[in-house]
Structures are given as structure tokens and as C-alpha cells.
Amino acid sequence: MKICYFAWMREKMDMAEEELTLPTTIKTVADLMDFLKKRDEKGAHAFDDSSLLRVAVNQSFANFDHPLSDSDEVAFFPPVTGG
């Protein structure tokens, strides 16, 4: 699985993207977020408040209950407004 981090998520995670072999316990975006939050201090800080995050799976907006597979690309980013 490819995970991409944008805007302040990139800064908090100290990387733009990473490759991850999906553990069998991770079935949804929420599971992935929980895994990343518990993995290390950077993840704990970045995923501290999920209300500040949006997610896309395979370049389409998704909810936190969206199912995942090893071949997915998941992107995390803050809410964006236009003007």
C-alpha cells in the first residue's frame, strides 16, 4: 500500500509518502489511522484529531469506514477550501 501525506500531515509525519504492507488486522481507513497513530510519536501527533483530516483512496474522496486492500493508494490531507 502506498500512503501519501499532504500539507501539515507531511510535516508531522516527516515524509511525503511511504510504502506499507497492510497488516491483516487493518480492514478500513479508520483501522489504518489507528495503526499509524499507535506506531510512533509522529503518527500519534499527526492522527491525534481525525476531525482535522480528509482521506482519498485511489484518488477518490473516501470516508473513514472505506475498506482497504494492499494495492490501494491512501492520501491524508487537511480539509481544503477554495475561493
Backbone as ProteinMPNN parsed JSONL, in Angstrom:
{"seq_chain_A": "MKICYFAWMREKMDMAEEELTLPTTIKTVADLMDFLKKRDEKGAHAFDDSSLLRVAVNQSFANFDHPLSDSDEVAFFPPVTGG", "coords_chain_A": {"N_chain_A": [[0.84, -1.164, 0.0], [0.477, 2.216, -0.775], [1.01, 5.174, 0.953], [0.21, 8.529, 1.165], [1.082, 11.761, 2.283], [-0.089, 15.025, 2.806], [0.322, 18.624, 2.903], [0.217, 19.952, 6.186], [0.23, 17.42, 7.279], [2.304, 16.072, 6.032], [4.479, 17.4, 7.147], [4.181, 16.756, 9.891], [4.4, 13.96, 9.839], [6.881, 13.758, 8.811], [7.549, 12.984, 6.25], [6.722, 12.529, 2.783], [5.52, 10.39, 1.555], [4.961, 6.84, 1.931], [5.588, 3.315, 1.729], [3.685, 0.524, 2.652], [3.186, -2.675, 3.945], [0.15, -4.059, 4.269], [-1.08, -4.832, 7.384], [-2.917, -7.733, 8.453], [-4.933, -7.124, 10.227], [-5.905, -4.674, 9.563], [-8.593, -3.304, 8.091], [-10.091, -1.126, 7.257], [-10.025, 2.45, 6.48], [-10.128, 3.818, 8.925], [-9.048, 1.864, 10.635], [-6.44, 1.833, 9.614], [-5.622, 4.441, 10.222], [-5.664, 4.292, 13.019], [-3.668, 2.368, 13.43], [-1.404, 3.765, 12.396], [-1.372, 5.888, 14.165], [-0.73, 4.644, 16.569], [1.732, 3.612, 15.998], [4.077, 5.225, 16.212], [5.564, 8.208, 17.704], [5.349, 10.38, 15.929], [3.175, 9.648, 14.304], [1.228, 9.522, 16.29], [0.948, 12.203, 16.938], [0.221, 13.322, 14.434], [-2.193, 12.025, 13.792], [-3.861, 12.681, 15.837], [-6.29, 14.152, 16.009], [-8.888, 13.274, 14.292], [-10.926, 14.723, 13.134], [-9.778, 16.78, 11.809], [-8.859, 15.82, 9.463], [-8.922, 14.648, 6.073], [-9.502, 12.093, 3.637], [-8.376, 10.23, 0.819], [-8.889, 7.485, -1.287], [-7.29, 5.706, -3.671], [-7.287, 8.014, -5.244], [-9.837, 9.08, -4.96], [-12.227, 10.77, -2.992], [-12.896, 9.542, 0.275], [-14.606, 7.895, 3.013], [-13.922, 7.322, 6.51], [-14.646, 4.732, 7.046], [-14.172, 3.311, 4.796], [-13.305, 0.406, 2.955], [-10.083, -1.26, 2.72], [-7.323, -2.413, 0.649], [-4.243, -4.168, -0.081], [-3.256, -3.127, -2.478], [-4.062, -0.523, -2.668], [-3.874, 3.102, -2.866], [-3.519, 5.487, -0.464], [-4.34, 8.677, 0.636], [-3.731, 11.254, 2.916], [-4.909, 14.361, 4.14], [-5.431, 17.821, 5.077], [-8.664, 19.466, 5.523], [-9.793, 21.27, 2.678], [-10.353, 24.479, 1.325], [-11.787, 26.525, -1.175], [-11.526, 29.52, -3.152]], "CA_chain_A": [[0.0, 0.0, 0.0], [1.171, 3.494, -0.779], [0.35, 6.18, 1.779], [0.703, 9.87, 0.863], [0.747, 12.789, 3.272], [-0.075, 16.348, 2.198], [0.253, 19.832, 3.73], [0.825, 19.789, 7.505], [0.413, 15.988, 7.566], [3.658, 15.761, 5.562], [5.409, 17.919, 8.148], [4.062, 15.99, 11.139], [4.896, 12.599, 9.628], [8.257, 13.919, 8.37], [7.706, 12.294, 4.964], [5.651, 12.794, 1.829], [4.832, 9.13, 1.275], [5.61, 5.614, 2.378], [5.016, 2.029, 1.314], [3.363, -0.267, 3.832], [2.484, -3.934, 3.764], [-1.045, -3.931, 5.094], [-1.318, -5.905, 8.35], [-4.219, -8.377, 8.259], [-5.924, -6.539, 11.133], [-6.382, -3.402, 9.015], [-9.645, -3.526, 7.1], [-10.679, 0.147, 6.835], [-9.204, 3.643, 6.674], [-10.064, 4.067, 10.368], [-8.075, 0.914, 11.174], [-5.124, 2.301, 9.207], [-5.321, 5.62, 11.018], [-5.376, 3.83, 14.379], [-2.356, 1.721, 13.346], [-0.386, 4.8, 12.232], [-1.369, 6.678, 15.404], [-0.072, 3.87, 17.626], [3.031, 3.132, 15.533], [5.171, 6.031, 16.747], [5.189, 9.534, 18.207], [4.935, 11.23, 14.805], [1.814, 9.25, 13.964], [0.341, 9.91, 17.399], [0.704, 13.641, 16.806], [-0.448, 13.609, 13.162], [-3.545, 11.469, 13.757], [-4.469, 12.97, 17.134], [-7.656, 14.653, 15.864], [-9.346, 12.862, 12.955], [-11.849, 15.711, 12.564], [-8.97, 17.704, 11.015], [-8.315, 15.079, 8.332], [-9.709, 14.086, 4.979], [-8.782, 10.964, 3.057], [-8.724, 9.762, -0.521], [-8.409, 6.141, -1.591], [-7.145, 5.603, -5.129], [-7.559, 9.345, -5.774], [-11.25, 9.455, -4.785], [-12.558, 11.025, -1.594], [-13.446, 8.366, 0.961], [-14.911, 8.002, 4.428], [-13.023, 6.533, 7.354], [-15.065, 3.322, 7.068], [-13.89, 2.748, 3.467], [-12.449, -0.788, 3.027], [-8.768, -1.135, 2.101], [-6.579, -3.594, 0.221], [-2.805, -3.915, -0.216], [-2.922, -2.417, -3.713], [-4.618, 0.831, -2.622], [-3.115, 4.302, -2.537], [-4.297, 6.261, 0.503], [-3.785, 10.009, 0.854], [-4.277, 12.006, 4.046], [-4.714, 15.778, 3.937], [-6.389, 18.633, 5.833], [-9.766, 19.986, 4.705], [-9.358, 22.32, 1.758], [-11.416, 25.368, 0.851], [-11.406, 27.306, -2.358], [-12.025, 30.88, -3.106]], "C_chain_A": [[0.89, 1.233, 0.0], [0.348, 4.484, 0.028], [1.018, 7.52, 1.489], [0.209, 10.841, 1.923], [0.909, 14.157, 2.628], [-0.194, 17.441, 3.256], [0.887, 19.568, 5.097], [0.974, 18.325, 7.908], [1.825, 15.559, 7.153], [4.682, 16.208, 6.601], [5.367, 17.089, 9.431], [4.604, 14.569, 11.001], [6.362, 12.594, 9.187], [8.556, 13.092, 7.117], [6.518, 12.627, 4.076], [4.849, 11.537, 1.525], [5.628, 7.972, 1.845], [4.881, 4.41, 1.795], [4.815, 1.198, 2.568], [2.71, -1.569, 3.397], [1.346, -3.937, 4.759], [-1.166, -5.099, 6.073], [-2.742, -6.462, 8.194], [-5.313, -7.789, 9.148], [-6.512, -5.241, 10.598], [-7.349, -3.679, 7.872], [-10.201, -2.235, 6.506], [-9.677, 1.288, 7.013], [-9.054, 3.937, 8.162], [-9.066, 3.125, 11.043], [-6.654, 1.365, 10.851], [-4.701, 3.513, 10.031], [-4.947, 5.233, 12.445], [-3.99, 3.177, 14.433], [-1.25, 2.766, 13.276], [-0.263, 5.656, 13.49], [-0.592, 5.965, 16.502], [1.352, 3.454, 17.272], [4.204, 3.9, 16.136], [4.661, 7.412, 17.16], [4.72, 10.471, 17.095], [3.494, 10.923, 14.411], [0.818, 9.649, 15.038], [-0.023, 11.375, 17.291], [-0.117, 13.95, 15.548], [-1.906, 13.159, 13.153], [-4.299, 11.696, 15.07], [-5.934, 13.377, 17.026], [-8.157, 14.359, 14.444], [-10.331, 13.846, 12.339], [-11.106, 16.729, 11.689], [-8.432, 17.06, 9.744], [-9.368, 14.718, 7.305], [-8.858, 12.991, 4.372], [-9.277, 10.697, 1.646], [-8.126, 8.369, -0.677], [-8.435, 6.003, -3.103], [-7.641, 6.864, -5.832], [-9.035, 9.729, -5.804], [-11.508, 9.685, -3.306], [-13.225, 9.803, -0.989], [-13.76, 8.712, 2.414], [-13.949, 7.122, 5.209], [-13.422, 5.061, 7.421], [-14.837, 2.626, 5.723], [-12.972, 1.526, 3.606], [-11.141, -0.587, 2.251], [-8.223, -2.478, 1.639], [-5.122, -3.185, 0.017], [-2.448, -3.086, -1.441], [-3.42, -0.966, -3.726], [-3.548, 1.896, -2.406], [-4.018, 5.139, -1.637], [-3.592, 7.594, 0.723], [-4.511, 10.677, 2.017], [-3.926, 13.475, 3.861], [-5.718, 16.545, 4.782], [-7.543, 19.067, 4.924], [-9.277, 21.174, 3.872], [-10.565, 23.173, 1.381], [-10.9, 26.15, -0.339], [-11.941, 28.713, -2.256], [-11.669, 31.671, -4.326]], "O_chain_A": [[1.914, 1.285, 0.681], [-0.858, 4.621, -0.18], [2.241, 7.638, 1.558], [-0.925, 10.753, 2.395], [1.92, 14.426, 1.98], [-0.729, 17.226, 4.344], [1.985, 19.015, 5.164], [1.769, 18.015, 8.795], [2.465, 14.771, 7.851], [5.633, 15.486, 6.898], [6.413, 16.759, 9.99], [5.198, 14.035, 11.938], [7.009, 11.546, 9.19], [9.658, 12.572, 6.945], [5.439, 12.965, 4.564], [3.647, 11.605, 1.268], [6.802, 8.105, 2.192], [3.711, 4.49, 1.421], [5.678, 1.171, 3.446], [1.791, -1.568, 2.578], [1.567, -3.829, 5.966], [-1.338, -6.241, 5.646], [-3.661, -5.724, 7.838], [-6.497, -7.941, 8.849], [-7.514, -4.756, 11.123], [-6.972, -4.216, 6.83], [-10.721, -2.236, 5.39], [-8.619, 1.113, 7.618], [-7.96, 4.273, 8.614], [-8.32, 3.545, 11.928], [-5.767, 1.293, 11.7], [-3.559, 3.599, 10.482], [-4.009, 5.793, 13.014], [-3.229, 3.408, 15.373], [-0.264, 2.674, 14.008], [0.832, 6.097, 13.838], [0.122, 6.602, 17.276], [2.099, 2.997, 18.137], [5.207, 3.302, 16.525], [3.486, 7.735, 16.988], [3.8, 11.264, 17.295], [2.691, 11.834, 14.211], [-0.3, 10.065, 14.736], [-1.17, 11.753, 17.525], [-1.047, 14.754, 15.599], [-2.76, 13.83, 12.574], [-5.259, 10.987, 15.373], [-6.742, 12.987, 17.869], [-7.878, 15.113, 13.512], [-10.552, 13.807, 11.128], [-11.731, 17.456, 10.917], [-7.642, 17.67, 9.024], [-10.539, 14.511, 7.625], [-7.642, 12.956, 4.564], [-10.447, 10.912, 1.328], [-7.0, 8.111, -0.253], [-9.479, 6.165, -3.734], [-8.314, 6.802, -6.861], [-9.44, 10.597, -6.577], [-11.07, 8.903, -2.463], [-14.013, 9.118, -1.641], [-13.25, 9.687, 2.964], [-13.25, 6.284, 4.639], [-12.61, 4.225, 7.817], [-15.259, 1.486, 5.533], [-11.961, 1.6, 4.305], [-11.094, 0.149, 1.266], [-8.596, -3.532, 2.153], [-4.807, -1.997, -0.048], [-1.424, -2.404, -1.437], [-3.212, -0.258, -4.71], [-2.48, 1.637, -1.851], [-5.147, 5.461, -2.007], [-2.386, 7.631, 0.967], [-5.74, 10.666, 2.091], [-2.806, 13.812, 3.478], [-6.748, 15.993, 5.168], [-7.416, 19.039, 3.7], [-8.453, 21.97, 4.321], [-11.657, 22.656, 1.148], [-9.7, 26.395, -0.467], [-12.722, 29.035, -1.361], [-12.026, 32.844, -4.427]]}, "name": "protein", "num_of_chains": 1, "seq": "MKICYFAWMREKMDMAEEELTLPTTIKTVADLMDFLKKRDEKGAHAFDDSSLLRVAVNQSFANFDHPLSDSDEVAFFPPVTGG"}
